[in-house]
């Protein structure tokens, strides 16, 4: 009995992968084995970088808060310690936005800390 191959499913799977390779340069966009490897690697990077993005933004927010705090004669750690004691529950994202875009509001928060 001849071997049965599900060509419809195989073609659909390859087509789905090749559509993901649109926009890649050179053989990565039109050669099946090269495109498959590039897409799999890209998906691994995407998974990894969804985690790294959170770390990167936290570091950015901390740098911005630190810069704003130092304008008012305080370090980042002092500011966050005093905010925790004063039960000010503004997260780093909001504090960084205040420090960058609303310096008067950030100054009011710093003055409230004493």
N, C-alpha and C positions, 0 to 999 in steps of 0.2 A: 504494500500500500504506500502511495507517495506521501511524502512529508507535507503536513498542512501548515501553512504560514498565514497568519492574519495580517495580510498586507495593508488592509484598510487602517487598522490600529497603528501599525508601524509608521505608515505614511503620516497619519494624523499627529503622532508623537513627534516625528521629525519636523513636521510643518510648524507645530507649536513652538519648538525650540528655535527654529530658523526665524520665526517672527520676533522672538526675543532678541535675536542677533542683529536686527535692523539697526543701522547706524554705526555698527562696528567697522573698523578699517581693514581693508585687504581681505585675506582669506578667512578672517574671523567671521565675516558676514555671509559667506556663500559655500564654504567647504564644511561638510557635516561634522567631521571629527574635530576640526579646529574650533568650529563654532560651539560645539557641545562643551568642550573643555573651557572655552572662554566664558560661556554662560554660567557653568557650574562654579567657576572661580568667582565670577561677578556676584553670584548669589551668596557665596560664602563671605565676600567682602561686605555685602549689604547687611547680612545678619550681624557680623562683627561691628560694623560701624553704626548700626542702630543703638548698640550699647555704648560705643565710644562717644557718640553725639551727646549723650546725657552727661558724661564726664567733662567733655569739652565746654559745654554750656555752663556747668557748675563752676569750672575754673574761670571762665570769662566773667561770670557774675561776681565771684569773689574778688577778682582783680578790680572790677568797677567799684564795688563797695569799699574796698580798701583805699582806692584813690579818693573817693568821696569822704571817707572817714578821716584821712590824713589832712584834708583841707580844713578840718575842724579840730585838729590836734589830737587825734585818736587813731589807734591802729585798728585793723579789722577785727582782731581777736578781742580787743577791749570792747569794741562796739557790739559784737555779737554776744559777748558775755553779759554786758549791761542790758541788752535787749531781752535776753532770756530771763534775767532777774526781774526786769520790769514787766514781764509777761506781755511783751509786744510780739505778736505772732505774725509778723510780716516775713514771708519767705525770701530767700536770696534773690529770686527772679524779680520780685516787686521792689526790693531795696535797691537792686542794681538799676532798675528802670528809673526809680526816683533820683538816684545819684546822677544818672546821665541826663535825663530829660526834664526833671523837676527839682533843681537844686534847692529851691526855697522849701519845698515839702520835705526833702531829705534833711535839711538843716533843722526843721521843726522836730523831726524824729530824733535827731541827735541831741537837741536841747532838752527834749523830754526825758532823755536818759540821764542828763545831768553831767 
